[in-house]
Amino acid sequence: MDKVFGFEGRLRRRDYWLINIGLTLVVAVITLTSFAIFGDAERNNGPSTILQYLLYIPQLWIGIALALKRCHDRNRGGGWVAFFWLVPIVGWIWGAVELGFLDGTQGPNSYGKSPKGIGGDTDNKLAEVFA
């Protein structure tokens, strides 16, 4: 749960993509189901619209948490998330490349251990075993 809702630590690209895709699918299924149940896809004030607004809050929280942890993995501060989200075109493209496609810092950085386990205690333990 901390991987999805927490704001500390680092996050791998793989987990970033899987959680984002999963979140998108869950929200889409809930939204489409609510449209099918309530039949108010054309109205702007029906129960489905209210449900969409309620879903937006945790979706925003999770999106910020994931982007922040990806910035941490790239050894960048949280201010970059604001830049990526709030600066049109340039920020969005740069953010998509930075968060979704570039590899994180190898080994530990100022935000914690590598989520891949590279350069941490496991490397030292493996060196001792195979020495």
Beta strands, then each sheet from edge to edge (+ up, - down):
end
